Amino acid sequence: MPLTPEIQHTISTWLTPEYDAQTQQAIRDMQAAGQDDALTDAFYRSLEFGTGGLRGIMGPGSNRMNRYTLGMATQGLCNYLLRSFPGQEIKVAIAHDSRNNSTEFAEIAAGIFSANGITVYLFEALRPTPELSFAIRELGCQSGCVITASHNPKEYNGYKVYWNDGSQVVAPHDTNIIVEVNKITSPSEVKFAADNSKIIRIGADIDARYFAAAKKLSIDPAAIQRQHDLNIVYTPIHGSGITLVPGLLREFGFTNVNVVQAQATPDGNFPTVQSPNPEEKSAMQLALDQAKATNADIVLATDPDADRVGVGVKNNQGEWVLLNGNQTAAMLTNYLLSARHRAGQSTPQDFIVYTIVTSEVLGDIAREYNVKSYRTLTGFKYIAGLIRDLEGQEKYIGGGEESYGFLIGDFVRDKDAISACALVAEMAAVAKDQGRTLYQEMVAMYAQYGLYVEDLISLTKKGQRGAEEIQEMMAGLRANPPQYIAGLKVVEIRDYKTGKIHDLATGLSTDTGVESSNVLQFLTEDGSKISARPSGTEPKIKFYFSVKQPLKSAVDYDLANRLGHEKIKAIIADMKLA
């Protein structure tokens, strides 16, 4: 496809002295090779600074992650900080993961903050995202950022922005920052010349402070002492988890932590995996193989910026299986509440949080222990926002989401796979101390509360017509909501766009209690939940399925699990989503 005049004009602005010679040469090489499609994708728009920051493929171009798009975003953030905190010393913290160019991007951002008179605490080497969140509050910063694209493929990098509570930015700051970023239209407006006197390198001291805070999360250190040689296999999948996870496990008292050496070295090319995502079995395969070869007790994994946790356990047949995000969140919630109850640590102010598309078993567990539970919109910034709102009134114990994120305690304000690894290991040690495996603990949990079986499908609808199709699907579900789904009677409809919950039996409507979001949920008479949620950033619509199966005894788990998956298949077929 030939380049449009608009794209050609944008390219011409990048072939000026405002941009360095290396960038200009890379663009000319693409022109000489006739790579019009690649040039179109790189220049057809500006990389959007969204509510969480930037994320994109690295390379030259206005729609790419590079020193200029990063620089203009950082200058916009500087301008907003200077306006928001007049007359104050402004401090920010910066971390980065193992991705290609992450170190360089962190240094560039630090230079721009410092050039604007802002004090910068820059981690001396790669560190996990949750430690960045911790450092912001620990050092009294007004903001912070981490260079990461989480578990995206190796071609990507990104820039997540945080506020003074250690949470990713939320309203009104998110949209206000976007306004400031969009005002920056040229690299000439960016202060790239660093003031090194304002850049303070941090590392080991913050690690030690994080470890001290995380150690306080341990509920049953005596069980760990008895089971200190629990055989743990851990993989950081070439990411930043290697800097903290083995150390925190040692701090907790575990003496037999075995890192997957082929994935231990930080490497932005992620050479041993297709995608550095613990949600995918292929990324976990080396760890599972090592666990099998060494007769391990448990497998732990973290993604490149160590905010998501993957867990592998042995089933009753001795086969290694991976827990999904709902199962891990449910087990951690069950352990935290039951162990605190046994230890006499429970208080009437305790609460847990989970997102609207996460398994309802978390709410069931909370009710069993007379603990409050709250539901938020999808995204950990909403959980962090609730922690902030309730601070000083109620006590946050834990919270999670189905996408492999969990946070224990409130000293971090984002999902934290570092502390989650330590508590999963403690949970395994407590189980082993009583002669059981984590898998058996999971089955026992579901035998107590009923079996929830979950799955997710994501439908991609490309182009302008695709976006229209997604809107039509949501409009159709609202205009003609199903009365039955796969033979199951729908008893409640939750429309988070209108903010209303409709009880179809009584005809009564109540408020959802959360801010508006384009999400629809259908609850059936047997406790199943079907959620439709279009993506806000991609041409996708996700359908989340959670079905509930009766489970009276652990011996019936395999049959009930199979029936649950068959029920989900029937729902997908009935809704014509396959």
Salt bridges, closest charged atoms under 4 A:
ASP41 OD2 - ARG64 NH2 2.83
ASP97 OD2 - ARG99 NE 3.64
GLU107 OE2 - ARG201 NH1 2.92
GLU131 OE1 - ARG127 NE 3.58
GLU138 OE2 - ARG209 NH1 3.26
ASP165 OD2 - ARG388 NH1 2.56
GLU180 OE2 - ARG83 NH1 2.27
GLU180 OE2 - LYS183 NZ 3.25
ASP205 OD2 - ARG209 NH2 2.69
ASP207 OD2 - ARG127 NH2 2.92
GLU279 OE2 - ARG308 NH1 2.95
ASP297 OD2 - LYS432 NZ 3.11
ASP305 OD2 - LYS160 NZ 3.51
ASP307 OD2 - LYS160 NZ 3.57
ASP307 OD2 - LYS415 NZ 3.84
ASP350 OD2 - ARG340 NH2 3.19
GLU360 OE1 - ARG375 NH1 3.04
GLU360 OE2 - ARG494 NH1 3.76
GLU360 OE2 - LYS529 NZ 2.90
ASP364 OD1 - ARG367 NH2 2.53
ASP389 OD1 - ARG388 NE 3.98
GLU391 OE2 - ARG137 NH2 3.63
GLU391 OE2 - ARG413 NH2 3.16
GLU394 OE2 - LYS372 NZ 3.00
GLU401 OE2 - LYS415 NZ 3.61
ASP410 OD2 - ARG413 NH2 3.99
ASP433 OD2 - ARG226 NH2 2.71
GLU441 OE2 - ARG436 NE 2.46
GLU468 OE1 - ARG465 NH1 3.20
GLU469 OE1 - LYS461 NZ 3.37
GLU472 OE2 - ARG465 NH1 2.93
GLU492 OE2 - ARG494 NE 2.71
ASP495 OD2 - ARG478 NE 2.83
ASP511 OD1 - LYS500 NZ 2.64
ASP526 OD2 - LYS567 NZ 2.65
GLU538 OE2 - LYS540 NZ 3.90
GLU566 OE2 - ARG562 NE 3.77
